Amino acid sequence: MQKGQIRVQTENIFPIIKKFLYSDHEIFIRELVSNAVDASQKLKTLSSKGEVKGDIGDLRVDVIVDAKEKTISIIDNGIGMSAEEVDKYINQVAFSGAEEFVTKYQDASIIGHFGLGFYSSFMVSDKVDIYSKSHTDAPGVFWSCDGSPSYELYEVDYSNRGTKIVMHINEESKEFLEPSRVKSILDRFCKFLPVAIYFTDANAEVKEAKAEEGKEVEAEVEKPINNTNPIWVRKPADLTKEDYENFYKELYPFGEKPLFWIHLNVDYPFNLTGILYFPKIKQSFEIQKDKIQLYCNQVFVTDEVKDIVPEFLMLLHGVIDSPDIPLNVSRSYLQGDPNVKKINAHITKKVADKLEEIFNNDRKAFEEKWESLGLFVKYGMITDDKFLEKGNKFLILEDAAEAGKFYTLEEYKTTTEATQKNKEGKQVLLYTTNPVGQDAFIQAAVGKGYKVIKLETMVDAAFINNVEMKWEGVQFVRVDADVVDNLIDKQENVDSVLSKEEVEQAKKLFEFQIPETTITVEVKGLSQDVAPVIATRPEFMRRMKDMAGMSGGGMNAFYAQMPDEVHLTINGNHPIYQTLLKETNTDKQQKQARNLADLALLSQGLLKGAELTSFINRSVELTSQS
């Protein structure tokens, strides 16, 4: 029998382990099960090289919770350890001190560092026992430690190849003696480990109770709790559409079928496998981030992957697995590691290539999915310049007047080149943020031969501002930003039929103000079929106020406090003015003029509260007079 002290040059490393090694104590299950899987994989490797004699049998890991005995046991039939190996991997944690121990390993990979991963067991245990039998002819060995630097190590008659770790759970950690708690941790961290994992509640008495009652008990088929061969480690050529959809359902049981997926498989300059799914996203935008799971050799690491996956792809779902990313991952590590930056860039490229491929091969299907895809594409073009370059090829713009009609940017330019360039030579993209509310403006523009596109989602305001700065020779103008004749800045006027005196009379009729709104008035000669009064909001100020409404602070707060700007354009050629300007009842004339203005304001959603009530009452009054 050997007795001694673990060779760590500090008075007691275990409090350091408990305090600093992991922020979440449930990690001990992941670490010990991962070690057991490593031991199994190592035996499999040696066997494949002919270095292990005979059949190694079915490799497995058992996790047994015994609440009565207050123990959790983790058992494998892997490579096992001799007494010398236990001394090497467990006792000789020979660092210069506790501080260096923590510093050296806080950002390092646990898996493969048996000693360090094993010591996570002391976060929850009063005592830990190890039974082990090497795959060689070495005798069995027993090791025990109570959380102090003292240990016992001696040979025992342990005949099962592999290792059994028994943790005697301390009072503060008794939550881990709840079988459901342990099973949920296994399901989270060990769901896709490559060796079968079996869970047992040692105190389950259902079968015994039924047997005592004389009832026939069906033999349960023992099933592992994990999927040892998830599809991301398999070849895409061997997988069907149903395989991908079934795996998505395994990850997200209550999710709708995904739109499509990208299978990642990289072995240079870094190792990376995985599957990223594009989920359906409805217009309500109930978006859920943190749906991508990060694995290291099929061991779950985290679902907070924003430093690995580009921000705009955080809306995707799926799995990424890379042995180049450590298990006890930290944000500081991710932000500084060059491999992580390469992975980020590679994922961006793969997603862009896949979108371009689908667009080129099946544009109709791509257009049908645009309601969901558009969010990814636009968000990506805002936040990632490399994606912006590629996105120009498959960004599509939906026609507001013709359902199901889409244009690429180049197609829109080509079809509108002659009619939609302003005096500065820029291509004007007319758009609507509300096809129903802005229908009159859309119809007026279409009537002039202009094309209007829909940009009505939550991301479009930022998209317009961002790409307008990056696309040369392009200007976005909302369709209700001015009267249709001015939208393209051509300044083409129809002569007004009103005299100079009548123009001044018309202006005075419409010179009024409403709270929190600055109103300017202009009389123009427009076509007779154009509305008598048109309310428009200048593009720049309206954009700034829209952006301010979505995010406060800084200049946004400044714009948010500024009054709305509304420009009333009086169509002097509309027949109604031939009657209105000749009305002798001044009170009635003013009320009729104000009603025309209010109708225009109503179309912009700017008539509210007391002003809206006055409009309704005035309308009733005028109707009763006629």
C-alpha positions in Angstrom: 0.0 0.0 0.0 1.3 3.5 -0.9 0.4 6.6 1.1 1.6 10.1 0.3 0.7 13.6 -0.6 -0.3 14.8 -4.0 2.6 16.7 -5.3 1.3 20.2 -5.6 3.4 22.9 -4.1 0.6 24.6 -2.1 -1.0 23.8 1.2 -4.3 22.6 -0.4 -5.3 22.9 -4.0 -8.9 21.7 -3.6 -10.4 25.0 -2.4 -8.7 26.6 -5.4 -10.3 24.0 -7.7 -13.7 24.5 -6.1 -13.5 28.3 -6.4 -11.8 28.9 -9.8 -11.7 25.9 -12.0 -15.4 26.1 -13.1 -18.1 28.6 -12.6 -20.8 25.9 -12.9 -20.4 22.8 -10.7 -22.5 20.6 -12.9 -19.6 20.6 -15.3 -18.0 17.7 -13.3 -20.3 15.3 -15.0 -19.2 16.4 -18.4 -15.6 16.2 -17.5 -15.7 12.7 -16.0 -17.9 11.3 -18.7 -15.6 12.9 -21.3 -12.6 11.2 -19.6 -14.4 7.9 -19.7 -15.2 8.3 -23.4 -11.5 9.3 -24.0 -10.4 6.1 -22.3 -12.7 4.1 -24.5 -11.6 5.8 -27.7 -7.9 5.2 -26.7 -8.6 1.5 -26.3 -10.3 1.4 -29.7 -7.3 3.1 -31.3 -4.8 0.7 -29.8 -7.0 -2.2 -30.9 -7.1 -0.9 -34.5 -3.3 -0.8 -34.4 -3.1 -4.4 -33.1 -1.6 -3.3 -29.7 -4.5 -4.9 -27.7 -5.0 -8.6 -27.8 -8.4 -10.1 -28.3 -11.9 -8.6 -28.8 -12.4 -5.4 -26.9 -16.2 -6.0 -26.8 -18.8 -3.2 -26.8 -17.4 -0.1 -25.3 -19.8 1.8 -23.0 -19.9 4.3 -20.1 -22.3 3.8 -17.2 -23.5 6.7 -14.9 -25.1 5.4 -11.7 -26.8 7.6 -9.2 -27.4 6.1 -5.7 -29.2 8.6 -3.5 -29.3 6.2 -0.5 -25.5 5.8 -0.6 -25.0 9.4 -1.6 -22.8 8.4 -4.5 -22.5 8.9 -8.2 -20.4 6.3 -10.1 -19.0 6.7 -13.6 -17.8 3.4 -15.1 -16.0 2.7 -18.4 -14.5 -0.4 -19.9 -11.8 1.5 -21.7 -8.0 1.5 -21.5 -7.8 1.5 -17.7 -4.8 2.5 -15.6 -2.0 0.7 -13.7 -0.8 1.9 -10.3 2.0 3.8 -12.1 -0.4 5.5 -14.4 -2.7 6.5 -11.5 0.3 8.0 -9.8 1.3 9.8 -13.0 -2.1 11.1 -14.1 -3.7 11.7 -10.7 -1.0 12.4 -8.1 1.7 14.2 -10.1 -0.2 17.4 -10.6 3.2 18.9 -10.2 2.8 22.6 -10.7 4.7 25.3 -8.9 1.7 26.5 -7.0 -2.1 27.0 -7.0 -1.9 30.3 -8.8 0.0 28.8 -11.8 -2.3 25.9 -11.8 -5.3 28.1 -12.3 -3.5 30.5 -14.7 -2.2 27.7 -16.9 -5.4 25.8 -17.3 -8.3 28.3 -17.2 -8.1 28.7 -21.0 -6.8 25.2 -21.9 -8.6 22.2 -23.2 -9.8 19.8 -20.5 -10.4 16.8 -22.6 -7.2 14.8 -22.7 -5.9 16.3 -19.5 -7.2 13.5 -17.3 -5.8 14.8 -14.0 -7.4 18.2 -14.4 -10.8 17.0 -15.6 -10.8 14.4 -12.9 -10.3 16.9 -10.1 -13.5 18.6 -11.0 -15.1 15.8 -9.0 -14.0 17.4 -5.8 -16.2 20.4 -6.4 -19.1 18.2 -5.3 -17.5 15.4 -3.3 -16.4 14.8 0.3 -14.3 11.8 -1.0 -13.5 10.3 -4.4 -12.5 6.7 -5.0 -11.0 5.2 -8.2 -11.0 1.6 -9.1 -9.0 0.8 -12.3 -7.7 -2.2 -14.3 -5.3 -1.6 -17.2 -5.8 -3.3 -20.5 -2.4 -4.8 -19.9 -1.7 -7.5 -17.4 -1.1 -5.1 -14.5 -3.1 -5.8 -11.4 -6.1 -3.7 -10.4 -5.6 -0.6 -8.4 -7.6 1.5 -5.9 -7.1 5.2 -5.1 -8.9 7.3 -2.6 -8.7 10.9 -1.4 -10.9 13.0 0.9 -10.2 16.4 -0.7 -7.0 17.0 1.2 -3.5 16.6 -0.3 -3.4 13.1 1.3 -4.3 10.0 -0.6 -4.2 6.2 -0.5 -3.1 4.0 -3.4 -2.9 0.2 -3.4 -3.5 -2.9 -5.5 -7.0 -4.5 -5.3 -8.7 -7.4 -7.0 -10.6 -5.3 -9.5 -11.1 -7.6 -12.5 -13.1 -5.4 -14.9 -11.0 -3.7 -17.5 -11.4 0.1 -17.4 -12.0 2.6 -14.6 -14.8 3.2 -12.0 -14.9 6.5 -10.3 -17.1 6.8 -7.2 -17.9 10.2 -5.9 -19.3 10.6 -2.3 -21.4 13.7 -2.8 -21.2 16.4 -0.2 -24.1 18.0 1.6 -24.0 21.2 -0.4 -24.2 19.3 -3.7 -27.0 16.9 -2.8 -29.0 18.3 -5.8 -26.8 16.0 -8.0 -28.3 12.9 -6.2 -31.6 13.7 -8.0 -31.6 11.2 -10.9 -33.6 13.7 -13.1 -31.0 16.4 -12.4 -28.1 14.2 -13.5 -30.0 12.9 -16.5 -30.7 16.4 -17.7 -27.0 17.3 -17.4 -26.1 14.2 -19.4 -28.7 15.1 -22.0 -27.2 18.6 -22.3 -23.5 17.9 -22.3 -23.2 14.3 -23.5 -26.0 13.9 -25.9 -23.7 13.2 -28.9 -20.6 11.6 -27.4 -19.2 8.8 -29.6 -19.4 6.1 -27.0 -22.7 4.7 -25.7 -23.7 6.2 -22.3 -26.2 4.4 -20.0 -27.9 6.0 -17.1 -29.1 4.1 -14.0 -31.0 5.1 -10.9 -29.8 2.6 -8.4 -32.9 3.2 -6.2 -35.6 2.7 -8.8 -38.0 0.2 -7.3 -40.8 0.1 -9.9 -39.9 -3.2 -11.3 -39.5 -4.9 -7.9 -42.8 -3.5 -6.7 -44.6 -4.9 -9.8 -42.8 -8.3 -9.4 -43.9 -8.5 -5.8 -47.5 -8.0 -6.9 -47.2 -10.9 -9.2 -47.6 -8.8 -12.3 -45.7 -9.8 -15.4 -42.9 -7.4 -16.1 -41.7 -6.8 -19.7 -38.0 -6.8 -20.0 -36.9 -3.3 -20.9 -34.5 -2.9 -23.8 -31.5 -1.1 -22.5 -30.9 2.1 -24.5 -28.1 4.6 -24.4 -29.0 8.1 -23.6 -26.9 9.5 -26.4 -26.7 9.5 -30.2 -23.2 8.2 -30.8 -23.2 8.9 -34.6 -24.8 12.4 -35.1 -25.1 13.4 -38.7 -22.5 16.2 -38.6 -19.7 13.6 -38.3 -21.1 11.7 -41.3 -20.5 12.4 -45.0 -23.1 14.6 -46.7 -23.2 12.1 -49.6 -24.5 9.4 -47.2 -27.3 11.6 -45.8 -30.9 12.3 -47.1 -33.2 15.2 -46.7 -35.0 13.3 -44.0 -31.8 12.7 -42.1 -31.2 16.4 -41.9 -34.8 17.2 -41.0 -34.9 14.5 -38.3 -31.7 15.7 -36.8 -33.2 19.2 -36.6 -36.2 17.8 -34.8 -33.8 16.0 -32.4 -32.2 19.4 -31.6 -35.4 21.5 -31.6 -38.4 19.2 -31.0 -40.9 22.0 -31.2 -39.5 23.8 -34.2 -40.9 24.0 -37.7 -39.0 22.3 -40.5 -36.0 24.4 -41.5 -35.8 26.2 -44.9 -32.5 24.5 -45.8 -29.1 23.7 -44.2 -25.3 23.9 -44.8 -23.1 21.0 -43.9 -19.7 22.2 -42.8 -16.6 20.0 -43.2 -13.2 21.6 -43.0 -9.8 20.0 -42.2 -7.5 22.8 -43.1 -6.3 25.3 -41.8 -8.4 24.2 -38.9 -10.7 21.3 -38.1 -14.4 22.1 -38.2 -17.6 20.1 -38.8 -21.2 21.0 -38.2 -24.6 21.7 -39.7 -26.2 25.1 -39.8 -29.9 25.4 -40.4 -31.9 28.4 -41.7 -35.1 28.4 -39.7 -38.4 29.9 -40.8 -38.8 33.4 -39.4 -42.3 35.0 -39.5 -42.9 38.7 -40.0 -43.6 38.9 -36.3 -39.9 38.4 -35.8 -40.1 36.4 -32.7 -36.4 35.8 -33.1 -34.4 33.4 -30.9 -30.7 33.7 -30.8 -28.2 31.4 -29.0 -29.6 28.4 -30.9 -26.2 27.2 -32.3 -24.5 24.7 -30.1 -20.7 24.5 -29.9 -19.1 21.1 -29.4 -15.5 19.9 -29.0 -15.1 16.3 -30.2 -18.9 15.8 -29.7 -18.7 17.2 -26.2 -21.1 20.1 -25.6 -19.2 23.3 -24.7 -21.7 26.2 -24.9 -24.6 27.8 -26.9 -23.1 31.3 -26.6 -21.2 31.4 -29.8 -21.2 35.0 -30.8 -17.4 35.2 -30.9 -17.2 32.2 -33.2 -20.2 32.7 -35.5 -20.7 36.1 -37.3 -23.3 38.2 -35.6 -25.8 38.1 -38.4 -25.7 34.3 -38.4 -26.6 34.1 -34.7 -30.2 33.7 -36.1 -29.3 30.4 -37.5 -29.7 27.1 -35.7 -27.5 24.0 -35.6 -24.2 22.6 -34.4 -20.5 23.5 -34.8 -17.9 21.0 -33.7 -14.2 21.9 -33.6 -11.4 20.2 -31.6 -9.4 23.4 -32.0 -11.7 25.2 -29.6 -11.2 24.3 -25.9 -13.8 22.8 -23.7 -13.6 25.3 -20.9 -13.9 28.1 -23.4 -13.7 31.7 -22.2 -14.6 34.9 -24.0 -11.1 36.3 -23.8 -9.8 33.1 -25.4 -12.3 33.3 -28.3 -11.7 37.0 -29.0 -8.0 36.5 -29.3 -7.6 33.1 -30.9 -6.6 33.2 -34.6 -8.4 29.9 -35.3 -11.6 31.4 -34.1 -11.3 34.3 -36.5 -10.6 31.9 -39.4 -13.7 29.8 -38.4 -15.8 33.0 -38.3 -14.6 34.0 -41.8 -15.0 30.5 -43.2 -18.6 30.2 -42.0 -19.5 33.6 -43.6 -18.1 32.4 -46.9 -19.9 29.0 -46.7 -23.2 30.6 -46.0 -22.8 33.2 -48.8 -21.8 30.5 -51.3 -24.8 28.3 -50.3 -27.2 31.2 -50.7 -25.7 32.1 -54.1 -25.9 28.4 -55.2 -29.6 28.2 -54.3 -30.4 31.5 -55.9 -28.7 30.4 -59.2 -30.0 26.9 -59.2 -33.6 27.4 -58.1 -34.5 31.1 -58.0 -38.2 30.4 -57.7 -37.7 28.4 -54.4 -35.3 31.1 -53.2 -37.9 33.8 -53.8 -40.6 31.8 -52.0 -38.3 31.6 -48.9 -37.3 35.3 -49.1 -39.6 36.4 -46.2 -37.3 34.5 -43.9 -34.1 34.6 -45.9 -34.3 38.4 -46.4 -33.6 39.0 -42.7 -30.4 37.0 -42.8 -29.2 38.5 -46.0 -29.9 42.2 -45.1 -28.6 41.9 -41.6 -25.4 40.2 -43.0 -24.9 43.0 -45.6 -25.2 45.6 -42.8 -22.7 44.0 -40.4 -20.2 42.2 -42.6 -18.5 43.9 -45.6 -17.3 40.6 -47.1 -20.8 39.3 -47.0 -22.1 42.5 -48.5 -19.9 41.9 -51.6 -21.3 38.5 -52.1 -24.8 39.4 -51.0 -25.2 41.9 -53.9 -25.5 38.8 -56.2 -28.5 37.3 -54.4 -30.2 40.2 -52.6 -33.7 40.5 -54.2 -36.1 43.4 -54.0 -39.9 42.7 -54.1 -42.1 44.8 -56.3 -44.8 46.6 -54.2 -47.4 46.7 -57.0 -46.8 43.3 -58.6 -47.1 40.4 -56.2 -44.4 37.8 -56.5 -42.2 39.9 -58.7 -38.6 40.3 -57.5 -35.5 42.1 -58.8 -31.9 41.9 -58.1 -30.2 45.3 -57.7 -28.9 45.1 -61.2 -32.2 44.0 -62.6 -33.9 47.0 -60.9 -31.3 49.3 -62.3 -31.7 47.9 -65.8 -35.5 48.1 -65.9 -35.7 51.7 -64.4 -32.5 53.2 -65.8 -34.3 55.6 -68.2 -37.0 56.8 -65.8 -35.5 56.7 -62.3 -32.3 58.7 -62.3 -32.2 62.0 -60.5 -30.6 65.2 -61.5 -27.3 64.1 -59.8 -27.3 61.0 -62.0 -28.0 58.6 -59.1 -30.3 55.6 -59.5 -33.3 56.2 -57.4 -34.8 53.2 -55.6 -38.4 54.1 -54.7 -39.6 52.0 -51.7 -42.6 51.6 -49.4 -42.5 50.6 -45.7 -46.3 50.1 -45.6 -47.8 48.9 -48.9 -51.4 49.3 -47.6 -51.0 52.6 -45.8 -49.0 54.1 -48.7 -51.1 52.6 -51.5 -52.2 55.9 -53.0 -48.5 57.0 -53.3 -47.6 53.7 -54.8 -50.3 53.8 -57.4 -49.4 57.4 -58.3 -45.8 56.4 -58.8 -46.7 53.3 -60.8 -49.0 55.4 -62.9 -46.0 57.5 -63.9 -44.1 54.4 -64.9 -42.0 54.1 -61.8 -41.2 50.9 -59.9 -41.7 50.7 -56.2 -40.1 48.0 -54.0 -41.1 46.7 -50.5 -38.8 47.5 -47.6 -41.1 46.9 -44.7 -39.3 44.7 -42.2 -37.7 45.7 -38.9 -34.2 45.5 -40.4 -34.9 47.6 -43.5 -34.4 51.1 -42.0 -30.8 50.2 -41.0 -30.3 48.3 -44.2 -31.2 51.4 -46.3 -29.0 53.7 -44.4 -26.1 51.3 -44.4 -26.0 50.1 -48.0 -26.8 53.6 -49.4 -23.4 54.6 -48.1 -21.6 51.6 -49.6 -23.4 51.3 -53.0 -22.2 53.9 -55.5 -24.7 55.9 -57.4 -27.8 54.7 -55.5 -30.3 56.7 -53.5 -33.3 55.3 -51.6 -36.5 57.5 -51.6 -39.7 56.4 -49.8 -42.6 56.7 -52.2 -44.4 59.2 -49.9 -41.4 61.5 -49.5 -42.7 63.9 -52.0 -45.4 64.3 -54.7 -44.8 61.8 -57.4 -43.6 64.4 -59.9 -40.7 65.3 -57.6 -39.7 61.8 -56.4 -37.0 61.5 -59.0 -36.0 65.2 -58.6 -36.8 66.0 -62.3 -38.7 69.1 -61.2 -41.1 68.8 -64.1 -44.2 70.9 -63.4 -47.5 71.1 -65.1 -48.6 74.7 -65.4 -51.1 75.7 -62.7 -54.5 76.9 -63.8 -54.7 79.2 -60.7 -53.9 82.8 -61.0 -51.2 84.4 -58.8 -53.9 85.8 -56.4 -55.6 82.4 -56.2 -52.4 80.7 -55.4 -51.9 83.1 -52.5 -55.5 82.6 -51.4 -55.0 78.7 -51.4 -51.8 78.9 -49.4 -53.5 81.0 -46.7 -56.3 78.5 -46.4 -53.8 75.8 -45.5 -51.5 77.7 -43.2 -52.2 76.1 -39.9 -50.2 74.1 -37.3 -50.8 71.0 -35.2 -48.9 70.0 -32.0 -45.5 68.5 -32.4 -45.6 69.0 -36.2 -44.0 71.6 -38.4 -46.1 72.1 -41.5 -45.0 73.9 -44.7 -47.3 74.6 -47.6 -46.7 74.8 -51.4 -49.1 75.2 -54.3 -48.1 73.3 -57.4 -49.7 72.6 -60.8 -50.1 68.8 -60.9 -52.3 66.5 -62.9 -56.0 66.7 -62.3 -56.1 63.0 -61.3 -53.7 63.7 -58.4 -55.2 64.3 -55.0 -56.1 67.9 -54.0 -53.7 67.8 -51.0 -50.7 65.6 -50.6 -48.9 65.3 -47.2 -45.3 64.2 -47.5 -42.4 63.8 -45.0 -38.9 64.7 -46.1 -36.8 61.6 -46.5 -33.8 62.5 -44.4 -35.7 63.7 -41.3 -38.3 60.9 -41.4 -35.4 58.3 -41.6 -33.7 59.9 -38.6 -36.9 59.9 -36.6 -37.6 56.3 -37.6 -34.2 55.2 -36.5 -34.5 57.2 -33.2 -37.7 55.3 -32.5 -35.8 52.0 -32.6 -32.8 53.0 -30.5 -32.3 55.9 -28.2 -29.2 57.8 -27.0 -26.8 60.2 -28.7 -28.0 61.8 -31.9 -31.0 59.5 -31.9 -32.3 61.1 -28.8 -31.9 64.5 -30.5 -33.9 63.5 -33.5 -36.5 61.8 -31.4 -37.3 65.1 -29.7 -37.6 67.1 -32.9 -41.1 67.8 -34.2 -42.4 65.9 -37.3 -41.9 67.7 -40.5 -44.8 67.6 -43.0 -44.9 69.2 -46.4 -48.4 69.9 -47.8 -48.5 70.1 -51.6 -51.7 71.8 -52.8 -52.6 70.5 -56.3 -53.9 73.8 -57.8 -55.1 72.0 -60.9 -57.6 69.8 -59.0 -61.2 70.7 -59.9 -62.2 71.0 -56.3 -60.5 74.4 -56.0 -62.7 75.9 -58.7 -65.5 75.6 -56.1 -63.5 76.0 -52.8 -61.8 79.3 -53.7 -65.2 80.8 -54.7 -67.0 79.8 -51.5 -68.4 82.9 -49.8 -69.0 81.3 -46.4 -65.6 81.9 -44.9 -66.1 79.5 -42.0 -67.3 76.7 -44.2 -64.4 77.4 -46.7 -61.8 77.1 -43.9 -63.4 73.9 -42.6 -63.4 72.3 -46.0 -59.8 73.2 -46.6 -58.8 71.9 -43.2 -60.6 68.6 -43.9 -58.7 68.2 -47.2 -55.4 68.7 -45.2 -56.5 66.3 -42.5 -57.2 63.6 -45.0 -53.7 64.0 -46.3 -52.2 64.0 -42.8 -54.3 60.9 -42.0 -52.7 59.1 -44.9 -49.3 59.6 -43.1 -50.6 58.5 -39.7 -50.1 62.0 -38.3 -53.6 62.8 -37.3 -54.0 61.7 -33.7 -55.8 62.6 -30.4 -57.7 65.8 -30.3 -56.8 66.6 -34.0 -58.4 63.3 -35.1 -61.5 64.0 -33.0 -61.8 67.5 -34.5 -61.6 66.0 -38.0 -64.4 63.5 -37.3 -66.7 66.2 -35.8 -65.9 68.6 -38.6 -66.7 65.9 -41.2 -70.1 65.2 -39.7 -70.8 68.9 -39.6 -69.9 69.5 -43.2 -71.9 66.5 -44.3 -75.0 67.7 -42.5 -74.6 71.1 -44.3 -74.5 69.8 -47.8 
